[in-house]
Each structure stands twice: as structure tokens, then as C-alpha cells.
Amino acid sequence: MSRLIRMLTGMSLLAGGIALAPTTAVADVCGTVAGNLVTNCGFEGGYSASGSDYEVPTGWTASGGYTAGLFYEGPTTGIANSGSYSLQLANDDGDPAPELSQTIGDTSGQTYKETFYLAYGGAGTTDPLPFFDAQIDGSNKLTFNYLTPGTFNAYSFTFVGTGSDTLSFLGNTTPSYWYLDDVSVVAVPEPSAAWMLLLGLGGLGTLARKRLRLGLR
């Protein structure tokens, strides 16, 4: 079952009986994250492809049910974690799940932290099957079935880079949408050699004191 497009303005959106409160527009949070590898991380950079009822954000790739003409990335002014835009993502339960992905170049063996902000607009409805998955290279890292309506919260996980990794987001809910914003992927700093040396010396000191208490040489 297809949906009607709802072009969002600065007014509140009534989504399945749940009113999502307007948000004051500010610069996107992810754009200030040092070392962020994600292009168009806050969906403020326009779109590269569009259809009758969908728009694909610049720098991202749509697949699954996304390009079936049932959903779009549009100007969700007032429903964003920061900036003026967020990704409005969903399809009806039972229909193909929309998926938005981006492949990033990273360093093999390096640990990375991915963070994103997510809100759910369908609370208070009768939908028993909402889901939202955050993936790396096709494997689920975080899965959601329900969130407090109208509230953006940050979620994070870590993964080890392979040199080229694909982050993906997909989800369904009837009615309403999931709202995604401010995606970042940054390298997790490795402990410095000096710090590791101090930890090692501290461990040796503890061992020496224990041996002295036990009367060992």
C-alpha cells in the first residue's frame, strides 16, 4: 500500500496521532565532528536523485523498497536533531524495507565509532511490527522496535575497519516514519605508547608489592 507524500514545514507533524514538536534549526552537529568520514552526514546537502515521491540524499545510495516510490528524503524542517533536514524513512509493514547506505574509505584494522540520532514517529499507533536496523557491511549492529515519539537520541557502536565499509539504515512502520539525522564515523584513538608503558610499570609495581607481602623474592 503506497503512501501520500507529506511535505513538512516548520509546523509540528501529526504522525499517527503523535505530534512531533518543532526543533529550532541550528548547524548540523555531525558537521562539527572532527575526522567524520560520512558525506552529507546531516542530510543538509540536497539530493542526487528523485522520483514522484522520494529523494535520495547526495552521497548516499538507495536500495530495497526505497526507490519503489513509497518514501523520500525531504525537507523535514522542524523535525531534525540539528540543522533543517533529517531523513524520513519507512514503508508499510509487509512492503520492501527502504535502505539507505554509504560506503566509506577507512583503515584496515582500525577501530571506528559510528554515532547517529534517531526518533520514532509511530508511537501510540496499532503497528505491532516497527523495526529499524543500523548495519555495517550487511550485518546488524543495532536494532530498534520502538522508541519514545518525537525525541531524538544518540546511539553508537564500534566496528573494525576493513579498508572499505558500508554503513546502512533500513526500517518499516505503519503508519508514520523513522527520522534519522547526524551520522558520524570516526576513528577511536589508540592508547599512546607512553600510557601503555605506564600501565605496564604500574602492573609490575603491584606484582612486586604483592610478592613482598607474601615474603617471596
C-alpha positions, -999 to 999 in steps of 0.1 A, spaced: 0 0 0 16 32 -11 17 65 9 9 101 2 39 124 4 37 148 32 59 178 26 70 190 60 72 226 71 83 243 104 49 232 119 45 202 140 39 169 122 10 148 134 22 112 128 -3 86 136 -17 106 164 17 116 178 27 153 174 64 158 168 74 191 182 93 216 160 130 220 165 149 252 163 172 250 133 209 251 140 240 239 122 242 201 119 260 185 148 278 159 127 294 186 105 314 197 135 327 162 144 365 161 138 375 133 114 339 123 104 341 101 74 304 104 64 295 125 34 263 147 38 261 134 74 232 156 84 213 154 51 217 192 46 235 187 12 205 182 -11 197 152 -31 212 135 -61 181 115 -74 144 119 -70 111 104 -82 75 111 -78 76 106 -40 112 101 -29 145 119 -29 179 103 -24 204 124 -3 236 134 -21 264 110 -12 241 81 -3 227 51 -22 191 39 -20 180 3 -24 154 -21 -12 120 -5 -12 134 30 -12 132 36 -50 98 18 -53 83 53 -50 69 49 -15 92 72 6 116 101 2 142 122 19 127 156 21 128 189 39 118 179 74 122 214 88 112 213 124 118 176 127 156 174 129 181 168 156 201 197 142 201 218 110 169 219 89 168 184 74 166 148 85 160 115 67 124 105 68 124 67 63 98 40 63 75 18 43 43 0 53 47 -33 72 50 -62 47 63 -40 19 100 -40 10 120 -21 36 138 10 23 175 11 27 199 40 26 237 32 25 271 49 21 305 32 15 333 49 34 371 45 30 388 37 62 419 20 76 420 -18 78 424 -29 114 415 5 129 385 6 153 358 31 145 328 45 163 296 52 145 270 75 160 236 86 148 205 103 161 171 85 157 135 94 166 103 74 160 71 90 149 47 60 152 42 55 189 6 54 200 -5 36 168 -16 0 165 15 -10 145 29 -43 160 58 -46 136 80 -15 135 117 -20 131 149 0 123 183 -16 117 217 0 116 242 -21 97 279 -24 88 285 -44 56 251 -60 58 253 -71 95 230 -56 121 248 -36 148 218 -20 164 181 -29 160 151 -10 173 115 -20 176 101 11 194 113 45 206 98 74 225 80 95 200 93 129 189 126 125 208 160 123 190 185 103 209 221 94 201 231 57 195 266 44 189 285 12 182 321 3 172 335 -17 144 369 -26 130 376 -12 96 385 -33 66 396 -5 43 362 0 28 330 -5 47 293 2 40 270 17 66 233 11 60 200 21 76 167 4 69 132 3 85 95 -1 82 65 11 103 28 16 96 19 45 98 44 73 102 82 72 98 115 68 115 137 100 115 175 97 111 200 126 115 236 135 122 255 103 112 292 102 121 320 76 118 353 85 135 385 66 144 388 55 180 422 68 193 447 41 201 463 42 236 496 60 234 529 41 238 537 62 269 504 54 285 508 17 278 542 18 294 528 35 325 501 9 327 528 -19 324 550 -3 351 520 1 374 512 -36 370 548 -46 377 548 -24 409 516 -41 421 531 -75 415 563 -66 433 543 -53 464 522 -85 464 554 -107 463 569 -87 492 537 -92 513 539 -129 507 576 -130 515 586 -140 480 617 -129 461 
